[in-house]
Amino acid sequence: MATTDEQLVRDRVGDLLATHDPKVTKPREFLGAQFDAGLAWVHFPEGHGGLGLGPKLQRVVNEAIVAAGGPTPWLRNIIGYGMGAPTVAAEGTEEQKRRYLRPLFTGEEVWCQLFSEPGAGSDVAALATRAVRDGEEWIVNGQKVWTTLAHVAKWGMLVSRTDPEQPKHKGMTYFVVDMEAPGVEVKPLRQITGDAEFNEVFFTDVRVPDAQRLGDVGEGWRVALTTLMNERVAIGGTVQPRGSGPIGEAVKLWREKGWTGPAVRDRLLSLWVEAEAVRLTNLRAAENRRRGTPGPEGSTGKLAFAELNKRVYELCMELLGSEGMLYGSYEMTRPDIAMGSPTLQQAFLRSRANSIEGGTSEIMRNILGERVLGLPGDVRVDLEPPWSQVPRS
Ligand SMILES: Cc1cc2nc3c(=O)[nH]c(=O)nc-3n(C[C@H](O)[C@H](O)[C@H](O)COP(=O)(O)OP(=O)(O)OC[C@H]3O[C@@H](n4cnc5c(N)ncnc54)[C@H](O)[C@@H]3O)c2cc1C
């Protein structure tokens, strides 16, 4: 029997679909109405796109809207939806929540993540982009790299160094930066697929109002962890229906191409079983998060997803045979969505990035080793001294 909360959500979705038929309503208008009805993230507070209910009920909303042919906000603004929104919800002031969440959800304002730098990727806490206070503003100088969708973003989540004399994890502060501000320069970086989903971003004397700071001065690392935890879940933690997604594509291809040999069938089935194990692990992790006991599951789920995805698409290329070598065009494009691959060949090439983006598989294994298995960690000599005295590349 439906709980009262579930019934409330079902009633609200019913009203939304009745008053905003997704077949005739513009996606942005529909998403705005969804936000106003508290159905953007049901666990967010009322007035900020939510109803203050358990996050589990979001699935009720999403399933009903997808079934009715409604728009999917996570595809339009993958970084904003997956990482920006939970970070603003956890760390933002009332005013910041009011300002950022609605246009983020409708896709009017796309977000990007300004963490990685040429000398700080896996070790992002080594970052060197400086923010110096000037009255009610901060002046930012430095460079970020691999910034997905920076070329279409309105806002960037920036972690910067505000006190170089503190140990590296302590002297950072987190800002929301206007990507259209003077002094922000975005240059495309091309990927193996031919697309430039990501960019280099240069900051030259960019002025950021203090009102756009998320969290306290010096608390940037803690706020960044909220973003990173959500990133891993956003990349690897999606629970799709059994047998769907990449493994579903491989099974379809195997059938279509008429493969009959036992060796290929065995490989396909092994991957299918593995995909199901990853799916169930993610389901369990999602339940744990809902009960408020998030652990390192986001990292282990991301690791399993990345390695599996690469092997599934490798098999797809073999199933395609020589067709696997056909590639439409290497003309550079700058897509306005990330991780969208229209062909299997492109999906295969794109999947190579899965074990790098959002933290490499080696780093995920370190987390698994240290936090789940309790193995001794890396020897770290850079945790105590001031950041300014730590040698850097
Ligand atoms: C498609 C894509 C999109 C991305 N989008 C964004 C984005 O939007 N915003 C953003 O900020 N970043 C983004 N990134 C960057 C990504 O987070 C980094 O590439 C990643 O964290 C690795 O950092 P790095 O490239 O500097 O490699 P490095 O950290 O230099 O690592 C090099 C190699 O050394 C290994 N290694 C490093 N440290 C250790 C260790 N302690 N133990 C064992 N092995 C180690 C790594 O696993 C890797 O194999 C994106 C990357 C990709 C591929």
The ligand as a Gaussian input file, in Angstrom:
#p B3LYP/6-31G(d) Opt

LIG

0 1
 C       36.419000      12.889000     -20.051000
 C       36.942000      13.608000     -18.848000
 C       36.219000      14.637000     -18.283000
 C       36.711000      15.335000     -17.185000
 N       35.981000      16.370000     -16.688000
 C       36.478000      17.099000     -15.657000
 C       35.760000      18.242000     -15.177000
 O       34.691000      18.588000     -15.683000
 N       36.306000      18.971000     -14.172000
 C       37.489000      18.628000     -13.588000
 O       37.896000      19.319000     -12.659000
 N       38.190000      17.551000     -14.017000
 C       37.721000      16.782000     -15.045000
 N       38.426000      15.701000     -15.515000
 C       39.743000      15.434000     -14.949000
 C       39.853000      14.175000     -14.111000
 O       39.227000      14.346000     -12.867000
 C       41.354000      13.889000     -13.969000
 O       41.846000      13.593000     -15.263000
 C       41.631000      12.746000     -13.041000
 O       41.314000      13.064000     -11.711000
 C       43.125000      12.313000     -13.111000
 O       43.965000      13.404000     -12.954000
 P       45.150000      13.649000     -13.988000
 O       44.596000      13.590000     -15.363000
 O       45.863000      14.870000     -13.567000
 O       46.119000      12.382000     -13.839000
 P       47.213000      12.183000     -12.709000
 O       46.644000      12.489000     -11.372000
 O       48.447000      12.880000     -13.117000
 O       47.433000      10.618000     -12.802000
 C       48.277000      10.014000     -13.787000
 C       48.287000       8.513000     -13.522000
 O       48.875000       8.247000     -12.220000
 C       47.959000       7.494000     -11.426000
 N       48.060000       7.927000     -10.036000
 C       48.058000       9.210000      -9.571000
 N       48.117000       9.226000      -8.227000
 C       48.143000       7.931000      -7.821000
 C       48.180000       7.297000      -6.534000
 N       48.225000       7.991000      -5.385000
 N       48.165000       5.943000      -6.501000
 C       48.128000       5.210000      -7.664000
 N       48.086000       5.766000      -8.902000
 C       48.093000       7.095000      -8.978000
 C       46.600000       7.779000     -12.007000
 O       45.669000       6.753000     -11.729000
 C       46.892000       7.895000     -13.496000
 O       46.937000       6.631000     -14.075000
 C       37.962000      14.975000     -16.613000
 C       38.689000      13.930000     -17.182000
 C       38.207000      13.256000     -18.283000
 C       39.029000      12.137000     -18.873000

